[in-house]
Amino acid sequence: MIRAFTDTDMEPVLDIWLNASLKAHDFISPNYWQSQVDNMRSMYLPASEVYVWVEKGIVKGFYALYENQLAAIFVKPDVQGKGIGKALISHAKKRRESLSLNVYKRNDVSYRFYLSQGFRVIGGNVDEHTGEGEWVMGYEAG
C-alpha cells in the first residue's frame, strides 16, 4: 500500500535511504552518505512531497517529489526486485504530467530501471557534492 509520509515514518525512511544509497552508490565513500542523514531529516524530506510503500505495517520503500523532480526513490535492499519501485514510479506519474530525475552515470542498475519505466536521457551534469557524472532523465505523460 502506498500512502502519504507521516512523521512516524522518518526513521524507517532514513534507514532505507542510507542503506539503499550505500548499496547503489558503492563508488562514493560511505562517509558521504552518512554525513547526509541529518540534511535528509531536516531539509530534503520536509521540503518534498513524500509517499511510502507500507507492507504489514513496515515501510519498505519511498519516493519524494520536489516540484516536478523525482528527488528520491528508494526501496529496502532486501526487497528490491519485487515490484515496489515500479509501483512507486507509477504512483508518482499519476501526480505529475512530467517528471525529471538525476541518476549517477555509474549507477547502471538504476539507469536501466528508469529507462524501463519510460524515462529518457535529456542531459547530463556533474553532481557538485560528489564530483560524479549524472544523467538527467525525463518522463512526459501521454
N, C-alpha and C positions, 0 to 999 in steps of 0.2 A: 504494500500500500504506500502511495506517495501522499505526503501531507506537508503543510507549511511547517517550517522550522519553529521551534519554541525554545525558550531559554534553557529548558532541561536537556535539550539536545546538544548544547555547546560542547561538553566534554567528549561525548561519543564522536561528534563531527570532527573535533580537533584531532582525536586519536586516529580516525580514518584518514584524515588529510595527511597527517605526519607519516603514518606507516605506508600509505599508498604512494606518497611523494618519494619516500626513501627507496621503495621498490622500483618505481617507474623511472626515477632520475638518479640511477646509481653512478652517473658520470658527474654528479655535483656532490660536493662534500656534505656528509650528513650534518655537519655543524651548521651549514647554511639553513637547512630545513628546520633544525631545532631552534635556531635563532629567530625564526619567523612565526613561531606559535603564538606569541603574545600579540603580534601585529594581526594575525588572523582573528584572534579573540576580540581585540579592542577596535580594529579598524575595518578590515575587509569583510568579515561576516556581517557586522552590524550595518554596513553601508549597502549590502546586497539583499536581493530577494532570494531567499534560500528555501529549498524543499528537500525533504529527507525521504528515503525509502526505509520503511519500517516493516519488519517481519517478526511476528511473535513478540512484539514489544521491544525489539532490538533494532537500533539504527544500523543499517548495512551499507548505506550509500547516501550521497547528497549531491546537489548541484547548486550553484549560485549564479544569479543573473545580476549584472550591473548594467543598467540601461539595456542595450541590445547585445551586450557581450556575455558569452558563456564564460564567466570568470573562473569557474571551477566546476569540475565534475570528478568525483572520486568514489570508488567502491572498495569496501574492505578487501584486502588482498586474498583472504581465504574464500571469498565468494565471487571473485571475478570470473567472468566467462559464463555466467548463469543467466544473462539477460537483464540484469539490473541496470547496467549502463545504458543499454538500448532503451529501456523503459524510461529512464531519467531524461535522455535526449528527446524522446518522443513527447514527454510532458513539457519540456522546455520549448519545443517547436510549437506547441499549442498556445504558448503565452506570448510569442513574438512572431511577427511576419518574417523577420530576418534575424540572423544571429551571426556573430563573429567570435573567434577564439584565437588564442595563440597556443602553439604546441612546439616544444623543443624539437629541432630537426633530428636530434639523436634519439628521440623517443618514438621509434618506428612503430611500435605496437599501437600506441595511441593515435599516431598519424594515420595508420591504416584503418583503425576503428572509425575515426571521423570521416574518412573517405567513404567507408561503407555506409555511413549514416547520411550521406548526401552533401557533405561539406566539400568545398573545393579550395585549392590554394588561390589566394588573391594577392599575396605579397609575402614579404619576409622582412625580418629585422634582427637585431641583437638585443637580448634581454640585458638592460643596463645593470641589473643586480648580480647576474651570474656570468655575463660575458658570453653566454651560449646563443647560438643561432636559433631562430624561431621561424616557423611558418605561420603566417596569418591566414586563417581559413574562414570562409563564409558560407552561409546557407540562406537561401531565399525560398520561401513557401511558394507553391504553385507549380 
